[in-house]
Amino acid sequence: MRVSRRDVLGNFDDMWRQMERFVEHGVGDRRPPVMFTRTVWQPNVDICENAEQVVVLLELAGVRREEIEISVDGLVLCVRGIRRDAVHGRKQRVYVLEINFGLFERILPLPAPVDAEAASAAYEDGFLEIVLPKAREPRPRKIEIIAS
C-alpha cells in the first residue's frame, strides 16, 4: 500500500488537533503555555497563463491587505504575510480547529519569464489575484547595411 504525501500531512494535522484538544481539556480554563500550531501555513493557489500574462490566485480569507507582501525574483514569485487569530484568544471551549492562523508563505515557480515592473495585484473577497505580464522575448531582426 502506497501512502501519499497528502495522507501523511493530513495525519500530521489530525495529530496536532488531537494534541490541542488534549491540552485544552487537561488545563481547563487555564491557557496552555505552548500552543501546538504550525508557524507557517500555505494558502491554496491557482496559476494560469495565456499568451500575454501569468495569473496567480491565492485564497487568503481573513488576511488584511496590509499584512501581505509580494515579490518577484526571476522565475519565482513569493507571497508571504500573516493571518491573525481574531477568535481563539477569548475564553471558550474549542471543538474544531481547522482554520490556520499565523505566518504564511508561498514560493511559486512561474511558468514563463515575467515583467515584474508591470505586475499588478488586487485583493477582493478573500482572494488575491496577481497579474504578471510576460516579458517580451527578443525577436530576431534583420539589420540593413547602409552605404556610406
Secondary structure, DSSP 8 states (H G I E B T S, - for coil): ----HHHHHHHHHHHHHHHHHHHHHHHTTS--SS----SEE---EEEEE-SSEEEEEEE-TT--GGGEEEEEETTEEEEEEEE--SSTTSS----------EEEEEEEE-SS-B-GGG-EEEEETTEEEEEEEB--------------
